[in-house]
Amino acid sequence: MQIIFVMIGISMTLALGFLGAFFWSMRQGQHDDLYTPSIRVLLDDDERTPTANH
């Protein structure tokens, strides 16, 4: 029965850690630009970098 209390404590600590990481990422501006990632798949990436062989 004690293992249940230990597992609940561990899961609550883990959940609070993930919640803290989420709020930290929101404060740091990780989710500010919501438009560019949605259109990035539509943009062409055909820019070639010059190489020394050519």
PyMOL Python script that loads the backbone (N, CA, C, O; Angstrom):
from pymol import cmd

cmd.read_pdbstr("""\
ATOM      1  N   MET A   1       0.814  -1.190   0.000  1.00  0.00           N
ATOM      2  CA  MET A   1       0.000   0.000   0.000  1.00  0.00           C
ATOM      3  C   MET A   1       0.863   1.263   0.000  1.00  0.00           C
ATOM      4  O   MET A   1       0.453   2.299  -0.522  1.00  0.00           O
ATOM      5  N   GLN A   2       2.056   1.174   0.585  1.00  0.00           N
ATOM      6  CA  GLN A   2       2.930   2.340   0.626  1.00  0.00           C
ATOM      7  C   GLN A   2       3.459   2.702  -0.752  1.00  0.00           C
ATOM      8  O   GLN A   2       3.750   3.868  -1.018  1.00  0.00           O
ATOM      9  N   ILE A   3       3.585   1.728  -1.619  1.00  0.00           N
ATOM     10  CA  ILE A   3       4.093   2.006  -2.961  1.00  0.00           C
ATOM     11  C   ILE A   3       3.130   2.897  -3.738  1.00  0.00           C
ATOM     12  O   ILE A   3       3.561   3.674  -4.590  1.00  0.00           O
ATOM     13  N   ILE A   4       1.848   2.796  -3.461  1.00  0.00           N
ATOM     14  CA  ILE A   4       0.856   3.656  -4.126  1.00  0.00           C
ATOM     15  C   ILE A   4       1.108   5.109  -3.756  1.00  0.00           C
ATOM     16  O   ILE A   4       1.066   5.986  -4.618  1.00  0.00           O
ATOM     17  N   PHE A   5       1.371   5.370  -2.475  1.00  0.00           N
ATOM     18  CA  PHE A   5       1.634   6.738  -2.042  1.00  0.00           C
ATOM     19  C   PHE A   5       2.946   7.263  -2.628  1.00  0.00           C
ATOM     20  O   PHE A   5       3.051   8.442  -2.966  1.00  0.00           O
ATOM     21  N   VAL A   6       3.931   6.397  -2.744  1.00  0.00           N
ATOM     22  CA  VAL A   6       5.202   6.790  -3.358  1.00  0.00           C
ATOM     23  C   VAL A   6       4.996   7.108  -4.829  1.00  0.00           C
ATOM     24  O   VAL A   6       5.512   8.115  -5.314  1.00  0.00           O
ATOM     25  N   MET A   7       4.263   6.284  -5.544  1.00  0.00           N
ATOM     26  CA  MET A   7       4.027   6.502  -6.970  1.00  0.00           C
ATOM     27  C   MET A   7       3.185   7.754  -7.206  1.00  0.00           C
ATOM     28  O   MET A   7       3.427   8.480  -8.170  1.00  0.00           O
ATOM     29  N   ILE A   8       2.209   8.020  -6.352  1.00  0.00           N
ATOM     30  CA  ILE A   8       1.412   9.241  -6.480  1.00  0.00           C
ATOM     31  C   ILE A   8       2.307  10.457  -6.259  1.00  0.00           C
ATOM     32  O   ILE A   8       2.195  11.447  -6.983  1.00  0.00           O
ATOM     33  N   GLY A   9       3.181  10.393  -5.281  1.00  0.00           N
ATOM     34  CA  GLY A   9       4.104  11.497  -5.040  1.00  0.00           C
ATOM     35  C   GLY A   9       5.037  11.739  -6.201  1.00  0.00           C
ATOM     36  O   GLY A   9       5.283  12.886  -6.577  1.00  0.00           O
ATOM     37  N   ILE A  10       5.562  10.668  -6.776  1.00  0.00           N
ATOM     38  CA  ILE A  10       6.458  10.797  -7.928  1.00  0.00           C
ATOM     39  C   ILE A  10       5.711  11.366  -9.136  1.00  0.00           C
ATOM     40  O   ILE A  10       6.236  12.227  -9.843  1.00  0.00           O
ATOM     41  N   SER A  11       4.497  10.890  -9.370  1.00  0.00           N
ATOM     42  CA  SER A  11       3.737  11.374 -10.522  1.00  0.00           C
ATOM     43  C   SER A  11       3.331  12.839 -10.347  1.00  0.00           C
ATOM     44  O   SER A  11       3.309  13.591 -11.322  1.00  0.00           O
ATOM     45  N   MET A  12       3.013  13.247  -9.132  1.00  0.00           N
ATOM     46  CA  MET A  12       2.674  14.650  -8.891  1.00  0.00           C
ATOM     47  C   MET A  12       3.906  15.539  -9.086  1.00  0.00           C
ATOM     48  O   MET A  12       3.795  16.630  -9.643  1.00  0.00           O
ATOM     49  N   THR A  13       5.058  15.090  -8.640  1.00  0.00           N
ATOM     50  CA  THR A  13       6.292  15.841  -8.834  1.00  0.00           C
ATOM     51  C   THR A  13       6.617  15.969 -10.315  1.00  0.00           C
ATOM     52  O   THR A  13       7.002  17.043 -10.778  1.00  0.00           O
ATOM     53  N   LEU A  14       6.467  14.897 -11.046  1.00  0.00           N
ATOM     54  CA  LEU A  14       6.714  14.921 -12.489  1.00  0.00           C
ATOM     55  C   LEU A  14       5.733  15.844 -13.203  1.00  0.00           C
ATOM     56  O   LEU A  14       6.129  16.605 -14.086  1.00  0.00           O
ATOM     57  N   ALA A  15       4.464  15.783 -12.830  1.00  0.00           N
ATOM     58  CA  ALA A  15       3.456  16.644 -13.453  1.00  0.00           C
ATOM     59  C   ALA A  15       3.736  18.112 -13.162  1.00  0.00           C
ATOM     60  O   ALA A  15       3.597  18.953 -14.050  1.00  0.00           O
ATOM     61  N   LEU A  16       4.125  18.428 -11.942  1.00  0.00           N
ATOM     62  CA  LEU A  16       4.452  19.811 -11.604  1.00  0.00           C
ATOM     63  C   LEU A  16       5.711  20.278 -12.338  1.00  0.00           C
ATOM     64  O   LEU A  16       5.827  21.452 -12.691  1.00  0.00           O
ATOM     65  N   GLY A  17       6.639  19.370 -12.563  1.00  0.00           N
ATOM     66  CA  GLY A  17       7.825  19.709 -13.341  1.00  0.00           C
ATOM     67  C   GLY A  17       7.479  20.057 -14.778  1.00  0.00           C
ATOM     68  O   GLY A  17       7.991  21.035 -15.322  1.00  0.00           O
ATOM     69  N   PHE A  18       6.618  19.266 -15.395  1.00  0.00           N
ATOM     70  CA  PHE A  18       6.197  19.563 -16.766  1.00  0.00           C
ATOM     71  C   PHE A  18       5.381  20.847 -16.830  1.00  0.00           C
ATOM     72  O   PHE A  18       5.514  21.614 -17.784  1.00  0.00           O
ATOM     73  N   LEU A  19       4.547  21.092 -15.838  1.00  0.00           N
ATOM     74  CA  LEU A  19       3.770  22.328 -15.803  1.00  0.00           C
ATOM     75  C   LEU A  19       4.691  23.530 -15.639  1.00  0.00           C
ATOM     76  O   LEU A  19       4.479  24.563 -16.274  1.00  0.00           O
ATOM     77  N   GLY A  20       5.697  23.408 -14.804  1.00  0.00           N
ATOM     78  CA  GLY A  20       6.674  24.482 -14.642  1.00  0.00           C
ATOM     79  C   GLY A  20       7.450  24.739 -15.924  1.00  0.00           C
ATOM     80  O   GLY A  20       7.703  25.892 -16.271  1.00  0.00           O
ATOM     81  N   ALA A  21       7.832  23.682 -16.631  1.00  0.00           N
ATOM     82  CA  ALA A  21       8.542  23.837 -17.903  1.00  0.00           C
ATOM     83  C   ALA A  21       7.658  24.514 -18.946  1.00  0.00           C
ATOM     84  O   ALA A  21       8.145  25.315 -19.744  1.00  0.00           O
ATOM     85  N   PHE A  22       6.378  24.203 -18.945  1.00  0.00           N
ATOM     86  CA  PHE A  22       5.451  24.830 -19.882  1.00  0.00           C
ATOM     87  C   PHE A  22       5.335  26.323 -19.612  1.00  0.00           C
ATOM     88  O   PHE A  22       5.415  27.135 -20.534  1.00  0.00           O
ATOM     89  N   PHE A  23       5.144  26.685 -18.343  1.00  0.00           N
ATOM     90  CA  PHE A  23       5.031  28.107 -18.015  1.00  0.00           C
ATOM     91  C   PHE A  23       6.345  28.844 -18.270  1.00  0.00           C
ATOM     92  O   PHE A  23       6.326  30.008 -18.673  1.00  0.00           O
ATOM     93  N   TRP A  24       7.480  28.192 -18.045  1.00  0.00           N
ATOM     94  CA  TRP A  24       8.765  28.811 -18.343  1.00  0.00           C
ATOM     95  C   TRP A  24       8.894  29.075 -19.841  1.00  0.00           C
ATOM     96  O   TRP A  24       9.364  30.139 -20.243  1.00  0.00           O
ATOM     97  N   SER A  25       8.483  28.115 -20.671  1.00  0.00           N
ATOM     98  CA  SER A  25       8.584  28.309 -22.117  1.00  0.00           C
ATOM     99  C   SER A  25       7.634  29.396 -22.601  1.00  0.00           C
ATOM    100  O   SER A  25       7.938  30.097 -23.566  1.00  0.00           O
ATOM    101  N   MET A  26       6.500  29.543 -21.948  1.00  0.00           N
ATOM    102  CA  MET A  26       5.581  30.616 -22.325  1.00  0.00           C
ATOM    103  C   MET A  26       6.176  31.976 -21.978  1.00  0.00           C
ATOM    104  O   MET A  26       6.018  32.924 -22.747  1.00  0.00           O
ATOM    105  N   ARG A  27       6.848  32.093 -20.852  1.00  0.00           N
ATOM    106  CA  ARG A  27       7.469  33.359 -20.469  1.00  0.00           C
ATOM    107  C   ARG A  27       8.658  33.706 -21.352  1.00  0.00           C
ATOM    108  O   ARG A  27       8.944  34.885 -21.562  1.00  0.00           O
ATOM    109  N   GLN A  28       9.347  32.711 -21.866  1.00  0.00           N
ATOM    110  CA  GLN A  28      10.515  32.948 -22.696  1.00  0.00           C
ATOM    111  C   GLN A  28      10.144  33.259 -24.142  1.00  0.00           C
ATOM    112  O   GLN A  28      11.025  33.593 -24.935  1.00  0.00           O
ATOM    113  N   GLY A  29       8.874  33.161 -24.507  1.00  0.00           N
ATOM    114  CA  GLY A  29       8.439  33.502 -25.862  1.00  0.00           C
ATOM    115  C   GLY A  29       8.573  32.366 -26.850  1.00  0.00           C
ATOM    116  O   GLY A  29       8.707  32.614 -28.048  1.00  0.00           O
ATOM    117  N   GLN A  30       8.541  31.150 -26.400  1.00  0.00           N
ATOM    118  CA  GLN A  30       8.691  30.007 -27.297  1.00  0.00           C
ATOM    119  C   GLN A  30       7.523  29.878 -28.267  1.00  0.00           C
ATOM    120  O   GLN A  30       7.688  29.308 -29.346  1.00  0.00           O
ATOM    121  N   HIS A  31       6.357  30.387 -27.915  1.00  0.00           N
ATOM    122  CA  HIS A  31       5.158  30.187 -28.724  1.00  0.00           C
ATOM    123  C   HIS A  31       4.616  31.501 -29.278  1.00  0.00           C
ATOM    124  O   HIS A  31       3.414  31.620 -29.514  1.00  0.00           O
ATOM    125  N   ASP A  32       5.492  32.495 -29.490  1.00  0.00           N
ATOM    126  CA  ASP A  32       5.026  33.793 -29.976  1.00  0.00           C
ATOM    127  C   ASP A  32       4.659  33.777 -31.451  1.00  0.00           C
ATOM    128  O   ASP A  32       3.641  34.351 -31.838  1.00  0.00           O
ATOM    129  N   ASP A  33       5.467  33.131 -32.278  1.00  0.00           N
ATOM    130  CA  ASP A  33       5.238  33.127 -33.722  1.00  0.00           C
ATOM    131  C   ASP A  33       4.466  31.865 -34.103  1.00  0.00           C
ATOM    132  O   ASP A  33       5.042  30.786 -34.241  1.00  0.00           O
ATOM    133  N   LEU A  34       3.173  32.018 -34.267  1.00  0.00           N
ATOM    134  CA  LEU A  34       2.342  30.868 -34.616  1.00  0.00           C
ATOM    135  C   LEU A  34       2.078  30.777 -36.117  1.00  0.00           C
ATOM    136  O   LEU A  34       1.573  29.759 -36.591  1.00  0.00           O
ATOM    137  N   TYR A  35       2.410  31.828 -36.874  1.00  0.00           N
ATOM    138  CA  TYR A  35       2.080  31.847 -38.289  1.00  0.00           C
ATOM    139  C   TYR A  35       3.176  31.224 -39.151  1.00  0.00           C
ATOM    140  O   TYR A  35       2.869  30.437 -40.046  1.00  0.00           O
ATOM    141  N   THR A  36       4.415  31.546 -38.913  1.00  0.00           N
ATOM    142  CA  THR A  36       5.518  31.090 -39.768  1.00  0.00           C
ATOM    143  C   THR A  36       5.654  29.572 -39.829  1.00  0.00           C
ATOM    144  O   THR A  36       5.827  29.045 -40.928  1.00  0.00           O
ATOM    145  N   PRO A  37       5.587  28.838 -38.721  1.00  0.00           N
ATOM    146  CA  PRO A  37       5.715  27.383 -38.833  1.00  0.00           C
ATOM    147  C   PRO A  37       4.623  26.736 -39.680  1.00  0.00           C
ATOM    148  O   PRO A  37       4.844  25.686 -40.284  1.00  0.00           O
ATOM    149  N   SER A  38       3.448  27.358 -39.725  1.00  0.00           N
ATOM    150  CA  SER A  38       2.370  26.752 -40.506  1.00  0.00           C
ATOM    151  C   SER A  38       2.569  26.925 -42.002  1.00  0.00           C
ATOM    152  O   SER A  38       2.045  26.129 -42.781  1.00  0.00           O
ATOM    153  N   ILE A  39       3.313  27.946 -42.427  1.00  0.00           N
ATOM    154  CA  ILE A  39       3.537  28.134 -43.865  1.00  0.00           C
ATOM    155  C   ILE A  39       4.930  27.701 -44.296  1.00  0.00           C
ATOM    156  O   ILE A  39       5.244  27.750 -45.485  1.00  0.00           O
ATOM    157  N   ARG A  40       5.762  27.282 -43.368  1.00  0.00           N
ATOM    158  CA  ARG A  40       7.125  26.888 -43.711  1.00  0.00           C
ATOM    159  C   ARG A  40       7.142  25.718 -44.694  1.00  0.00           C
ATOM    160  O   ARG A  40       8.046  25.623 -45.524  1.00  0.00           O
ATOM    161  N   VAL A  41       6.160  24.833 -44.609  1.00  0.00           N
ATOM    162  CA  VAL A  41       6.113  23.688 -45.509  1.00  0.00           C
ATOM    163  C   VAL A  41       5.811  24.136 -46.942  1.00  0.00           C
ATOM    164  O   VAL A  41       6.133  23.422 -47.891  1.00  0.00           O
ATOM    165  N   LEU A  42       5.202  25.300 -47.104  1.00  0.00           N
ATOM    166  CA  LEU A  42       4.848  25.783 -48.436  1.00  0.00           C
ATOM    167  C   LEU A  42       5.997  26.517 -49.123  1.00  0.00           C
ATOM    168  O   LEU A  42       5.979  26.687 -50.342  1.00  0.00           O
ATOM    169  N   LEU A  43       6.986  26.949 -48.363  1.00  0.00           N
ATOM    170  CA  LEU A  43       8.089  27.713 -48.932  1.00  0.00           C
ATOM    171  C   LEU A  43       9.112  26.778 -49.571  1.00  0.00           C
ATOM    172  O   LEU A  43       9.354  25.672 -49.086  1.00  0.00           O
ATOM    173  N   ASP A  44       9.705  27.241 -50.663  1.00  0.00           N
ATOM    174  CA  ASP A  44      10.723  26.446 -51.345  1.00  0.00           C
ATOM    175  C   ASP A  44      12.054  26.585 -50.635  1.00  0.00           C
ATOM    176  O   ASP A  44      12.430  27.676 -50.207  1.00  0.00           O
ATOM    177  N   ASP A  45      12.753  25.489 -50.515  1.00  0.00           N
ATOM    178  CA  ASP A  45      14.095  25.480 -49.944  1.00  0.00           C
ATOM    179  C   ASP A  45      15.112  25.102 -51.013  1.00  0.00           C
ATOM    180  O   ASP A  45      15.963  24.242 -50.783  1.00  0.00           O
ATOM    181  N   ASP A  46      15.032  25.732 -52.172  1.00  0.00           N
ATOM    182  CA  ASP A  46      15.902  25.384 -53.289  1.00  0.00           C
ATOM    183  C   ASP A  46      17.185  26.203 -53.329  1.00  0.00           C
ATOM    184  O   ASP A  46      17.908  26.147 -54.324  1.00  0.00           O
ATOM    185  N   GLU A  47      17.485  26.943 -52.304  1.00  0.00           N
ATOM    186  CA  GLU A  47      18.704  27.737 -52.285  1.00  0.00           C
ATOM    187  C   GLU A  47      19.903  26.806 -52.141  1.00  0.00           C
ATOM    188  O   GLU A  47      19.993  26.049 -51.175  1.00  0.00           O
ATOM    189  N   ARG A  48      20.803  26.862 -53.081  1.00  0.00           N
ATOM    190  CA  ARG A  48      21.995  26.023 -53.067  1.00  0.00           C
ATOM    191  C   ARG A  48      23.159  26.838 -52.522  1.00  0.00           C
ATOM    192  O   ARG A  48      23.335  28.004 -52.876  1.00  0.00           O
ATOM    193  N   THR A  49      23.921  26.236 -51.688  1.00  0.00           N
ATOM    194  CA  THR A  49      25.126  26.903 -51.206  1.00  0.00           C
ATOM    195  C   THR A  49      26.283  26.563 -52.135  1.00  0.00           C
ATOM    196  O   THR A  49      26.412  25.417 -52.565  1.00  0.00           O
ATOM    197  N   PRO A  50      27.122  27.536 -52.448  1.00  0.00           N
ATOM    198  CA  PRO A  50      28.246  27.253 -53.351  1.00  0.00           C
ATOM    199  C   PRO A  50      29.242  26.313 -52.683  1.00  0.00           C
ATOM    200  O   PRO A  50      29.535  26.431 -51.493  1.00  0.00           O
ATOM    201  N   THR A  51      29.751  25.381 -53.477  1.00  0.00           N
ATOM    202  CA  THR A  51      30.726  24.428 -52.968  1.00  0.00           C
ATOM    203  C   THR A  51      32.069  24.683 -53.637  1.00  0.00           C
ATOM    204  O   THR A  51      32.144  25.355 -54.666  1.00  0.00           O
ATOM    205  N   ALA A  52      33.115  24.149 -53.052  1.00  0.00           N
ATOM    206  CA  ALA A  52      34.466  24.345 -53.585  1.00  0.00           C
ATOM    207  C   ALA A  52      34.712  23.505 -54.839  1.00  0.00           C
ATOM    208  O   ALA A  52      35.665  23.786 -55.566  1.00  0.00           O
ATOM    209  N   ASN A  53      33.903  22.496 -55.121  1.00  0.00           N
ATOM    210  CA  ASN A  53      34.113  21.609 -56.271  1.00  0.00           C
ATOM    211  C   ASN A  53      33.691  22.241 -57.577  1.00  0.00           C
ATOM    212  O   ASN A  53      34.164  21.821 -58.633  1.00  0.00           O
ATOM    213  N   HIS A  54      32.819  23.232 -57.549  1.00  0.00           N
ATOM    214  CA  HIS A  54      32.295  23.795 -58.795  1.00  0.00           C
ATOM    215  C   HIS A  54      33.009  25.055 -59.120  1.00  0.00           C
ATOM    216  O   HIS A  54      32.715  25.687 -60.135  1.00  0.00           O
TER     217      HIS A  54
END
""", "prot")
cmd.dss("prot")
cmd.show_as("cartoon", "prot")
cmd.util.cbc("prot")
cmd.orient("prot")
